C-alpha cells in the first residue's frame, strides 16, 4: 500500500493541513530501468555458486579453489572485478583484510579475514556522502565452531551476498552524485567481525556514511511453525534511541518527544516510501527494534560507530533452514539449501535496496541546520534550514505526520529559494521534518528539526 504522497504543491500560510487519500506515484525512468535490469537468474546463479563451496565458515579452508571461505571470497572478488570492467573501471574492487585473534569463544585460533568491498565513487566532487550496502558471505551449521561440516548457507546469507553482488552489477553502469559501497563481509556468524572492521575503517577515515543497509536472510517467503507463505512483505529493523546519544541529546529528545525520529527511523521510513514506490506487490514493514529479539546483524557495528544503519530481513523466517546441519528427522528436512530460496521474492528485496540507494545517491544533499523556531508561544510552526552543499535543490519538502503515525503523511513542497516556512499547525500536535528534492523528484533523507530559540 502506497502511503506517502509525492505531490508538488505550492502552498501559503493560509492552507490547512488535511490528510487526503489521494496518492500520486512519480517514478524516475532511470531508476525504473535499473530495477528492471535486476536478474532472477543472476541471483539464483550467485546463491548456487556460493553454496557450491560446501562451507563458507569463517575458519574453513582458505587454500582450496573448490571448498571453503577462501574459494568463496576469491570467486566474489572475481565476479565483482567483471562488473568493474563492465563499468569502465569506475567500480573499484578490493579486499579489506585483517587478522582476527582468538576470543576463547567462537574464534579458537588466529585467522585472516577478508571482506570484498566494491566502491562506486560519486561524480559530484562537492558531495562526500557515502551509502553502504552489505551482506555476509560466511556460513555455519548447528555447531558454530564446526568449520569442516557442510554449511551451504543459501539463505543465511548467500541471499544477502547475492543481493549485494547484483546491486553492484546493475548500479555500476549508472552515475550517481554520491558514493555507493557494496560490501560482502566475513565473520558475521562468529561475532560481526567483518562489519566491525569495515565500520572502524569508515570511522577512522571519516567517511560521511549517511546510510548503511545490511541484507541478512532475505530470500525466504515461508515461515515454519506458523505455516505462513508470504512473498509480499519484508521487514526493516531500526534503532530508536541512538546508541551514541549524549546526555545533551537525550535531554533534547525527551523535551521534543523524538523517540521514534532517530536517523535510523527516518532511514527506515525512507526505505518504505521509495521501495514501495518502485516495487509492486511488496509492503515494507517497519519494525521498531534494532534487530530481531535478542539477535544481531552487521548493521550494529555501524550504529555503534555513530552511523545511520538498518537491517533488511524477510518477513517470515524458517528456522529449519537457519544454523542447521543438513539432515532429515521424522520426515522433516533441515538445512539451508538453495532449493528453499524464493528467487522471485529475493529479486523484489533487491529492487527495494536498489531503488532506495539510487534515489538517495541521485538526490541533493540534506538541508543543513534544520530547526523549529521556539522563541515564542504560538499555534503555528515555523521551520528553518540552510541550503546544502553541492547540487542546488529545486526545493524542499516539509514533512508532517500525527504524533501517533509511524509514517510521514503529508509532503508539502516549497521553492528552493526559501529557507524558512510557517505551517498553520501546532508543533505540539504534529511531528515535522525537512528534505531536499531535485528537478527529477529525488529526495534526500528527512532531517528531524532541532528547537531553535
TITI-314015 format. One record per residue (C-alpha): x, y, z; residue in three letters. Coordinates in steps of 0.2 Angstrom, whole numbers, plus 5000, padded with zeros to 4 digits. Layout:
XYZala
...
***
This chain:
500050005000unk
500750174995unk
500550285010unk
501650435006unk
501050564994unk
502350634982unk
501550794975unk
502250964970unk
501151084979unk
501451264982unk
500651324997unk
500451485008unk
500251505026unk
498351505024unk
498151325019unk
497651195032unk
498451035034unk
497250905029unk
497750725026unk
496950675010unk
496850505002unk
497550544985unk
499150454981unk
500250514967unk
501750404962unk
503150484952unk
504450364946unk
506150414938unk
506350314922unk
508250294926unk
507850204942unk
506450104934unk
507650044921unk
508949994934unk
507649904944unk
507049814928unk
508949764925unk
508949654941unk
509049474936unk
508249324945unk
509449214935unk
510949304941unk
510349304959unk
510049114958unk
511749084950unk
512649184964unk
511749094978unk
512048924970unk
513848964966unk
514149014984unk
513348854991unk
514448754979unk
515948794990unk
515248675003unk
515548785018unk
516048965020unk
516348955038unk
517549095044unk
518848965050unk
518648855035unk
519948815021unk
520748965013unk
521948875000unk
520748764990unk
519848834975unk
518448714977unk
517948724995unk
517948845010unk
517949035013unk
519549065003unk
518748994987unk
517149094991unk
517949264993unk
519049244978unk
517549204967unk
516649354974unk
518149464970unk
518249394953unk
516449424949unk
516549604956unk
518049634945unk
517049584930unk
515749714935unk
517149844936unk
517749804919unk
515949824913unk
515849994922unk
517350054913unk
518450044928unk
517350154939unk
516950014951unk
518449994962unk
518649814970unk
519749774984unk
520049664999unk
519849735016unk
521049615025unk
521349605044unk
521949475057unk
520649405069unk
521449355086unk
520749215097unk
519249265108unk
519049105118unk
517349085111unk
516949075093unk
518749115087unk
519848975094unk
521349025083unk
522149175074unk
521449185057unk
521549315042unk
519849385037unk
519449475020unk
517949575016unk
517649604997unk
517249794995unk
516749874979unk
516650064978unk
515750164965unk
516350344968unk
515150484966unk
515350604952unk
515050764961unk
516650824970unk
515650934982unk
514650784988unk
515550675000unk
514050565005unk
514350385007unk
513050245006unk
513550065011unk
512549905007unk
513149745014unk
512849555015unk
513949425024unk
514649285014unk
515149165029unk
514049025034unk
513848905048unk
512948745053unk
512248685070unk
513948695079unk
514548875076unk
516348815078unk
516248675066unk
517248735051unk
517348575041unk
515548515040unk
514548565025unk
513648735028unk
512848795012unk
512148955020unk
510948985005unk
509849105013unk
510949145028unk
511749235020unk
512149195002unk
510449284998unk
511149445005unk
512849424997unk
511949384980unk
510949544983unk
512449654985unk
513349574970unk
511849604959unk
511649784965unk
513549814961unk
513249744944unk
511749844939unk
512150014948unk
513950024942unk
513350054925unk
512550224931unk
513250384938unk
512750444955unk
513150604964unk
513650514980unk
514750364983unk
513950194985unk
514950054993unk
514549864990unk
515249765004unk
515249575005unk
515849545023unk
516549395033unk
516549345051unk
514649385054unk
514249215062unk
515749225073unk
515349395080unk
515049535067unk
516949545064unk
516949595046unk
515749735048unk
516549795064unk
518249815054unk
517349905040unk
516450015052unk
518150055060unk
518850105043unk
517450215040unk
517650295056unk
519550315056unk
519450385038unk
517950495042unk
516850435029unk
515250535028unk
514150375029unk
512350445028unk
511550275027unk
512050095029unk
510949945024unk
511349765029unk
510449625020unk
510349465030unk
509149325027unk
508249405013unk
507749255001unk
506449155010unk
504549185010unk
503949045021unk
503849035040unk
503948875048unk
502848835063unk
501648975058unk
501448905040unk
501449075033unk
501849095015unk
502049275011unk
503149354997unk
502349524998unk
503149595014unk
504949625021unk
505549695037unk
506649845040unk
507449855058unk
507950015065unk
508550085082unk
507550215091unk
508750305103unk
510450305095unk
511750205105unk
512950355104unk
511750485111unk
512550605123unk
511650675139unk
511350835130unk
510550755115unk
509450645127unk
508850795136unk
508350875119unk
507550715113unk
506450705129unk
505950885128unk
505350865110unk
504650685110unk
505950625097unk
506050445102unk
505450375085unk
506350505075unk
508150445076unk
509150455060unk
508950265058unk
507050285060unk
507050415046unk
508050305035unk
506850155038unk
505350275033unk
506350325018unk
506650145013unk
504750105014unk
504250255004unk
505550234990unk
505450044990unk
503550044988unk
503650174975unk
504650064963unk
504249884968unk
502449824966unk
501649694977unk
502849724991unk
502549805008unk
503949865018unk
503549845037unk
504449955049unk
505049855065unk
505449975079unk
506949865086unk
508749875082unk
508649695076unk
507649535080unk
507349495098unk
509049465107unk
509949445090unk
511049555080unk
511749595062unk
513049685053unk
512249855054unk
512549855073unk
514449895072unk
513950045061unk
512650105073unk
513950085087unk
515150195077unk
513850335076unk
513250305058unk
511450285052unk
511150095049unk
509649975047unk
509349795043unk
508349715030unk
507649545033unk
506249435026unk
504549445034unk
504449265040unk
505949165044unk
506148975043unk
507148915057unk
507348735050unk
508448825037unk
509548935049unk
511048865058unk
510648685054unk
511548535049unk
510848455033unk
509848305039unk
508048235040unk
507148195056unk
505448125057unk
505148165039unk
505648345041unk
507048415031unk
508348535039unk
509748635031unk
509948805022unk
509948735004unk
509648834988unk
508148744983unk
507248834998unk
507649014992unk
506249104984unk
507149194970unk
505749304964unk
505549364981unk
507449394983unk
507349504967unk
505949614975unk
507049634990unk
508549684979unk
507449804970unk
506949894986unk
508849914990unk
509249974973unk
507850104972unk
508250174989unk
510150184986unk
509950254968unk
508650384974unk
509750444988unk
511350444978unk
510550544964unk
509650664977unk
510350834983unk
511250835000unk
510150855015unk
509751035021unk
510851095035unk
510451165052unk
508551115051unk
507651185066unk
505951245073unk
505851425080unk
505351415098unk
505751595104unk
503851625107unk
502251535111unk
501251515095unk
500051395087unk
500951405071unk
502551305067unk
504051395058unk
505351285051unk
507051345046unk
508551275037unk
510051315026unk
510451255008unk
511551105007unk
513251094998unk
513351034980unk
511951024968unk
510651154972unk
508951084976unk
507451134966unk
506551154983unk
506151064999unk
504850955007unk
504051005023unk
503550835030unk
502150815043unk
501350675052unk
500250645068unk
501250605083unk
500450435083unk
500850395065unk
502350295060unk
502450365043unk
502550545035unk
500850585030unk
501050755021unk
502450815009unk
502251005006unk
503451074993unk
504251244994unk
505351334982unk
507251314983unk
507551504986unk
506651485003unk
507551445019unk
506051465031unk
504251415031unk
502751435043unk
501451305044unk
499751345052unk
499851195064unk
500451175081unk
502151095084unk
501351025100unk
500250915089unk
501250855075unk
503050795070unk
504050885056unk
505550855045unk
506350945030unk
507150865015unk
507950924999unk
507250874982unk
507950904964unk
507050934947unk
506850744944unk
505950714962unk
507450634970unk
507350664989unk
508650675002unk
508450595019unk
507250685030unk
508050795044unk
507150805060unk
507250985067unk
508051045082unk
507251185093unk
507951355090unk
507751495102unk
***
